[in-house]
């Protein structure tokens, strides 16, 4: 799977959000509403490409499949100087439900009105992109690409995270 294509599709979806839904940015404090609109535009982009036939965009998807069924997603990451396992729900993921073989992109968003927990969200992204074969026991998910998006008043800013060439 091509990371540059995923980046381009995300840029396109966020661009459509800025064109069609900028009122949500002006209101502020509506991160979930913003993310749900971006997810809508991103899914429409994916649906136009045969390469992404079985790929879906989910928001706040806090479950993962294991042989025994579905469990809550958890990561071993440091938060507030404590090493602990924490339940997590990434803002947006691009994946194939029910398998870890197509964990393509995980995205955390922060609106310009919210300056809290940016470092924590970036640590989550690093943990989500850690390859599964390196730290299976730490419940990493091996996403191809992690993205931190600041939804600025006029334009977005992106920070990309990847462990794979």
MIGU-70150 format. One line per 4 residues: number of its first residue (from 1); their letters; for each residue x, y, z negated of N, C-alpha, C. Coordinates in Angstrom, 2 decimals, m for minus. Layout:
BEGIN
NUM) A) X/Y/Z/X/Y/Z/X/Y/Z | ... $
This chain:
BEGIN
1) XXXX) 0.85/m1.17/0.00/0.00/0.00/0.00/0.90/1.24/0.00 | 0.52/2.24/0.70/1.32/3.43/0.90/0.97/4.52/m0.12 | 1.95/4.88/m0.96/1.74/5.92/m1.97/1.45/7.27/m1.33 | 2.09/7.54/m0.21/1.88/8.84/0.45/0.45/8.96/0.96 $
5) XXXX) m0.12/7.86/1.43/m1.52/7.89/1.85/m2.44/8.13/0.66 | m2.16/7.48/m0.46/m2.97/7.71/m1.67/m2.88/9.17/m2.11 | m1.68/9.73/m2.08/m1.52/11.14/m2.44/m2.33/12.03/m1.51 | m2.26/11.75/m0.21/m2.98/12.57/0.77/m4.49/12.49/0.55 $
9) XXXX) m4.99/11.29/0.27/m6.42/11.13/0.03/m6.86/11.86/m1.23 | m6.03/11.82/m2.28/m6.35/12.55/m3.50/m6.34/14.05/m3.24 | m5.33/14.54/m2.52/m5.28/15.97/m2.18/m6.54/16.39/m1.42 | m6.97/15.56/m0.49/m8.15/15.87/0.31/m9.40/15.93/m0.57 $
13) XXXX) m9.55/14.95/m1.47/m10.72/14.91/m2.36/m10.72/16.11/m3.30 | m9.58/16.44/m3.86/m9.50/17.59/m4.76/m9.78/18.88/m3.98 | m9.28/18.94/m2.76/m9.57/20.10/m1.91/m11.06/20.28/m1.67 | m11.76/19.20/m1.40/m13.22/19.28/m1.21/m13.91/19.73/m2.49 $
17) XXXX) m13.39/19.26/m3.63/m13.93/19.69/m4.91/m13.79/21.21/m5.06 | m12.62/21.75/m4.74/m12.41/23.20/m4.86/m13.33/23.98/m3.92 | m13.61/23.43/m2.77/m14.49/24.11/m1.81/m15.95/24.03/m2.26 | m16.39/22.85/m2.68/m17.81/22.62/m2.94/m18.25/22.80/m4.38 $
21) XXXX) m17.34/22.68/m5.33/m17.74/22.63/m6.73/m16.97/23.59/m7.63 | m16.51/24.70/m7.08/m15.68/25.62/m7.85/m16.41/26.23/m9.05 | m17.72/26.23/m9.02/m18.47/26.73/m10.18/m18.11/25.95/m11.45 | m17.85/24.65/m11.32/m17.48/23.85/m12.49/m16.18/24.35/m13.10 $
25) XXXX) m15.26/24.85/m12.28/m14.01/25.41/m12.79/m14.24/26.74/m13.49 | m15.15/27.53/m12.96/m15.43/28.83/m13.57/m16.11/28.68/m14.92 | m16.97/27.68/m15.04/m17.67/27.44/m16.30/m16.68/26.99/m17.36 | m15.76/26.08/m16.96/m14.75/25.54/m17.89/m15.37/24.55/m18.86 $
29) XXXX) m14.52/23.70/m19.43/m14.98/22.75/m20.44/m15.75/21.57/m19.91 | m15.76/21.36/m18.61/m16.53/20.27/m18.01/m15.62/19.30/m17.26 | m14.60/18.81/m17.94/m13.62/17.95/m17.28/m14.28/16.72/m16.66 | m15.16/16.06/m17.39/m15.80/14.85/m16.84/m16.63/15.15/m15.61 $
33) XXXX) m17.31/16.28/m15.59/m18.09/16.66/m14.42/m17.17/16.89/m13.22 | m16.05/17.56/m13.47/m15.08/17.79/m12.39/m14.54/16.47/m11.86 | m14.15/15.58/m12.76/m13.57/14.29/m12.36/m14.59/13.46/m11.59 | m15.85/13.49/m12.02/m16.85/12.68/m11.31/m17.06/13.18/m9.89 $
37) XXXX) m17.01/14.48/m9.67/m17.14/15.01/m8.31/m15.93/14.63/m7.46 | m14.73/14.73/m8.04/m13.52/14.34/m7.30/m13.57/12.86/m6.96 | m14.03/12.04/m7.90/m14.16/10.59/m7.64/m15.12/10.34/m6.48 | m16.19/11.08/m6.44/m17.16/10.95/m5.34/m16.49/11.23/m3.99 $
41) XXXX) m15.75/12.33/m3.91/m15.08/12.68/m2.65/m13.99/11.67/m2.31 | m13.28/11.20/m3.31/m12.21/10.22/m3.06/m12.79/8.90/m2.56 | m13.88/8.44/m3.16/m14.50/7.19/m2.70/m14.96/7.32/m1.25 | m15.51/8.46/m0.89/m15.93/8.67/0.50/m14.74/8.59/1.45 $
45) XXXX) m13.60/9.12/1.05/m12.39/9.04/1.88/m11.93/7.59/2.01 | m11.92/6.86/0.92/m11.49/5.46/0.94/m12.41/4.61/1.81 | m13.70/4.90/1.75/m14.68/4.13/2.52/m14.49/4.27/4.03 | m13.79/5.30/4.45/m13.54/5.53/5.89/m12.33/4.77/6.41 $
49) XXXX) m11.60/4.10/5.53/m10.36/3.42/5.91/m10.49/1.93/5.64 | m10.35/1.11/6.68/m10.49/m0.35/6.53/m9.48/m0.93/5.55 | m8.34/m0.30/5.38/m7.31/m0.77/4.46/m7.83/m0.82/3.01 | m8.83/0.00/2.72/m9.36/0.11/1.37/m10.74/m0.54/1.23 $
53) XXXX) m11.00/m1.56/2.00/m12.33/m2.17/2.04/m12.84/m2.60/0.66 | m12.01/m3.21/m0.16/m12.47/m3.71/m1.47/m11.99/m2.84/m2.63 | m11.66/m1.59/m2.34/m11.12/m0.68/m3.35/m12.23/0.27/m3.81 | m12.28/0.51/m5.12/m13.27/1.43/m5.68/m12.60/2.47/m6.55 $
57) XXXX) m13.29/3.57/m6.73/m12.87/4.64/m7.62/m13.78/4.60/m8.83 | m13.20/4.50/m10.01/m13.97/4.50/m11.25/m13.48/5.60/m12.17 | m14.40/6.17/m12.92/m14.08/7.17/m13.95/m14.25/6.54/m15.32 | m13.34/6.89/m16.24/m13.45/6.44/m17.63/m13.65/4.92/m17.71 $
61) XXXX) m12.91/4.17/m16.89/m13.04/2.71/m16.83/m12.12/2.12/m17.89 | m12.69/1.72/m19.01/m11.92/1.27/m20.16/m11.89/m0.22/m20.37 | m12.10/m0.99/m19.34/m12.06/m2.45/m19.46/m11.04/m3.02/m18.48 | m10.53/m4.20/m18.80/m9.67/m4.91/m17.85/m10.02/m6.39/m17.92 $
65) XXXX) m9.78/m7.07/m16.84/m10.12/m8.49/m16.79/m8.92/m9.32/m17.23 | m9.22/m10.36/m17.96/m8.25/m11.37/m18.35/m8.91/m12.71/m18.13 | m8.15/m13.77/m18.27/m8.72/m15.10/m18.01/m9.97/m15.37/m18.84 | m10.02/m14.80/m20.04/m11.16/m15.06/m20.93/m12.36/m14.17/m20.64 $
69) XXXX) m12.20/m13.18/m19.78/m13.31/m12.26/m19.49/m12.82/m10.83/m19.46 | m13.65/m9.90/m19.91/m13.33/m8.48/m19.89/m13.02/m8.01/m21.30 | m11.89/m7.26/m21.44/m11.51/m6.72/m22.73/m11.26/m5.21/m22.58 | m11.19/m4.52/m23.71/m10.91/m3.10/m23.70/m9.46/m2.86/m23.31 $
73) XXXX) m9.23/m1.88/m22.42/m7.87/m1.53/m22.04/m7.17/m0.93/m23.25 | m5.94/m1.37/m23.48/m5.13/m0.83/m24.57/m3.69/m0.72/m24.09 | m2.99/0.27/m24.63/m1.58/0.49/m24.28/m0.78/0.64/m25.56 | 0.46/0.17/m25.55/1.39/0.42/m26.64/2.19/1.66/m26.28 $
77) XXXX) 1.81/2.80/m26.86/2.52/4.04/m26.59/2.64/4.85/m27.87 | 3.60/5.73/m27.90/3.81/6.58/m29.07/2.89/7.78/m28.98 | 2.18/8.03/m30.06/1.31/9.19/m30.14/1.44/9.78/m31.53 | 1.76/11.05/m31.61/1.95/11.72/m32.89/2.93/10.97/m33.77 $
81) XXXX) 4.08/10.57/m33.18/5.19/9.93/m33.89/4.85/8.56/m34.47 | 3.82/7.90/m34.00/3.49/6.56/m34.47/3.42/5.62/m33.28 | 4.06/4.47/m33.39/3.96/3.43/m32.35/2.73/2.62/m32.68 | 1.79/2.60/m31.78/0.57/1.85/m32.03/m0.13/1.52/m30.72 $
85) XXXX) m0.94/0.50/m30.78/m1.74/0.16/m29.61/m3.00/1.02/m29.67 | m3.34/1.63/m28.55/m4.50/2.51/m28.49/m5.40/2.07/m27.34 | m6.70/2.10/m27.60/m7.66/1.89/m26.53/m7.60/3.10/m25.61 | m7.70/2.85/m24.31/m7.58/3.93/m23.35/m8.65/3.82/m22.26 $
89) XXXX) m9.08/4.96/m21.80/m9.97/5.07/m20.64/m9.39/6.14/m19.74 | m8.66/5.74/m18.71/m8.11/6.76/m17.81/m9.23/7.57/m17.16 | m8.94/8.83/m16.85/m9.95/9.69/m16.25/m10.46/9.11/m14.93 | m9.55/8.62/m14.11/m9.94/8.09/m12.80/m8.94/7.01/m12.39 $
93) XXXX) m9.47/5.91/m11.87/m8.60/4.86/m11.33/m9.09/4.44/m9.95 | m8.13/4.04/m9.15/m8.41/3.49/m7.81/m7.89/2.06/m7.86 | m8.81/1.09/m7.72/m8.44/m0.31/m7.93/m9.45/m1.24/m7.31 | m9.17/m2.51/m7.44/m10.13/m3.55/m7.10/m10.58/m4.16/m8.42 $
97) XXXX) m11.85/m4.06/m8.72/m12.35/m4.54/m10.01/m12.13/m6.04/m10.16 | m11.72/m6.44/m11.37/m11.60/m7.85/m11.69/m10.26/m8.47/m11.38 | m9.30/m7.68/m10.91/m7.97/m8.19/m10.61/m6.95/m7.11/m10.91 | m5.72/m7.52/m11.19/m4.65/m6.55/m11.40/m3.72/m6.49/m10.19 $
101) XXXX) m4.07/m7.19/m9.13/m3.20/m7.21/m7.95/m3.36/m5.96/m7.09 | m4.42/m5.21/m7.30/m4.65/m3.99/m6.51/m4.94/m2.80/m7.43 | m4.08/m2.60/m8.42/m4.13/m1.41/m9.25/m3.34/m0.33/m8.51 | m4.04/0.54/m7.79/m3.37/1.46/m6.88/m3.01/2.80/m7.50 $
105) XXXX) m3.97/3.48/m8.12/m3.69/4.82/m8.61/m4.47/5.09/m9.89 | m3.81/5.71/m10.84/m4.43/6.14/m12.09/m4.18/7.63/m12.21 | m5.23/8.39/m12.54/m5.13/9.85/m12.55/m5.68/10.40/m13.86 | m4.93/11.32/m14.45/m5.38/12.07/m15.61/m5.54/13.53/m15.18 $
109) XXXX) m6.65/14.14/m15.55/m6.95/15.52/m15.20/m6.99/16.38/m16.46 | m6.57/17.61/m16.32/m6.74/18.61/m17.36/m7.20/19.89/m16.69 | m8.28/20.46/m17.22/m8.75/21.74/m16.73/m7.89/22.86/m17.28 | m7.85/23.97/m16.58/m7.04/25.11/m17.00/m7.43/25.61/m18.39 $
113) XXXX) m8.62/25.28/m18.84/m9.12/25.71/m20.14/m8.65/24.81/m21.29 | m8.02/23.67/m20.95/m7.66/22.68/m21.97/m6.15/22.43/m21.94 | m5.46/22.85/m22.97/m4.00/22.67/m23.04/m3.61/21.60/m24.06 | m4.57/20.80/m24.52/m4.30/19.78/m25.54/m3.93/18.45/m24.91 $
117) XXXX) m3.03/17.74/m25.57/m2.69/16.33/m25.26/m2.09/16.11/m23.88 | m1.47/17.12/m23.28/m0.86/16.92/m21.97/0.25/15.88/m22.04 | 1.09/15.97/m23.07/2.18/15.00/m23.21/1.65/13.60/m23.40 | 0.60/13.46/m24.17/0.00/12.14/m24.39/m0.53/11.56/m23.08 $
121) XXXX) m1.22/12.37/m22.29/m1.74/11.89/m21.01/m0.61/11.46/m20.09 | 0.50/12.17/m20.10/1.63/11.79/m19.26/2.27/10.49/m19.75 | 2.32/10.28/m21.06/2.82/9.01/m21.59/1.89/7.86/m21.18 | 0.60/8.11/m21.18/m0.35/7.09/m20.71/m0.06/6.73/m19.26 $
125) XXXX) 0.17/7.74/m18.43/0.45/7.48/m17.02/1.69/6.62/m16.85 | 2.77/6.94/m17.59/3.98/6.12/m17.51/3.68/4.68/m17.91 | 2.88/4.51/m18.96/2.54/3.16/m19.40/1.70/2.43/m18.35 | 0.77/3.13/m17.72/m0.08/2.50/m16.71/0.70/2.08/m15.46 $
129) XXXX) 1.79/2.77/m15.13/2.54/2.40/m13.93/3.66/1.41/m14.22 | 3.90/1.11/m15.50/4.93/0.12/m15.84/4.53/m1.22/m15.23 | 5.42/m1.82/m14.45/5.07/m3.10/m13.81/4.69/m4.17/m14.83 | 3.71/m4.95/m14.50/3.20/m5.98/m15.41/4.25/m7.01/m15.76 $
133) XXXX) 5.12/m7.37/m14.82/6.08/m8.43/m15.11/7.17/m7.98/m16.09 | 7.33/m6.67/m16.32/8.31/m6.17/m17.27/7.75/m6.24/m18.69 | 6.50/m5.93/m18.87/5.98/m5.79/m20.24/4.55/m6.32/m20.36 | 4.33/m7.50/m19.85/2.99/m8.09/m19.88/2.41/m8.08/m21.29 $
137) XXXX) 3.26/m8.41/m22.28/2.75/m8.47/m23.65/2.36/m7.09/m24.18 | 2.80/m6.03/m23.54/2.43/m4.69/m23.98/1.24/m4.15/m23.20 | 0.59/m4.99/m22.45/m0.64/m4.65/m21.75/m0.47/m3.51/m20.75 | 0.64/m3.48/m20.05/0.80/m2.52/m18.98/0.10/m3.05/m17.74 $
141) XXXX) m0.23/m2.16/m16.84/m1.12/m2.54/m15.75/m0.51/m2.47/m14.36 | 0.69/m1.94/m14.22/1.38/m1.96/m12.95/0.74/m1.16/m11.84 | 0.14/m0.02/m12.15/m0.43/0.81/m11.09/0.68/1.30/m10.18 | 0.40/1.40/m8.91/1.36/1.85/m7.91/1.74/3.32/m8.11 $
145) XXXX) 0.76/4.12/m8.51/0.97/5.56/m8.59/0.18/6.14/m9.76 | 0.83/7.00/m10.52/0.16/7.78/m11.56/0.20/9.24/m11.17 | m0.87/9.96/m11.49/m0.93/11.37/m11.11/m1.53/12.17/m12.26 | m0.86/13.26/m12.61/m1.40/14.23/m13.55/m1.82/15.44/m12.75 $
149) XXXX) m3.08/15.83/m12.86/m3.60/16.95/m12.09/m4.10/18.03/m13.05 | m3.50/19.21/m12.92/m4.02/20.37/m13.64/m4.99/21.08/m12.70 | m6.23/21.17/m13.12/m7.23/21.87/m12.32/m7.17/23.35/m12.66 | m6.36/24.09/m11.90/m6.20/25.52/m12.11/m7.42/26.29/m11.65 $
153) XXXX) m7.48/27.54/m12.03/m8.63/28.37/m11.65/m8.77/28.51/m10.14 | m7.64/28.64/m9.45/m7.67/28.83/m8.00/m7.18/27.63/m7.21 | m6.27/26.84/m7.81/m5.70/25.71/m7.09/m5.17/24.68/m8.09 | m5.04/23.43/m7.64/m4.54/22.38/m8.53/m3.02/22.31/m8.52 $
157) XXXX) m2.47/21.71/m9.56/m1.04/21.39/m9.61/m0.93/19.90/m9.87 | m0.03/19.24/m9.17/0.13/17.79/m9.25/1.49/17.41/m9.82 | 1.49/16.36/m10.62/2.74/15.72/m11.05/2.57/14.23/m10.80 | 3.51/13.64/m10.05/3.39/12.24/m9.65/4.34/11.37/m10.45 $
161) XXXX) 3.87/10.16/m10.80/4.63/9.20/m11.58/4.67/7.88/m10.82 | 5.86/7.33/m10.63/5.97/6.04/m9.97/7.22/5.31/m10.45 | 7.11/4.00/m10.56/8.26/3.16/m10.91/8.75/2.37/m9.72 | 8.02/2.42/m8.63/8.32/1.61/m7.46/8.87/2.51/m6.36 $
165) X) 9.84/2.02/m5.59/10.37/2.84/m4.47/9.35/3.06/m3.38 $
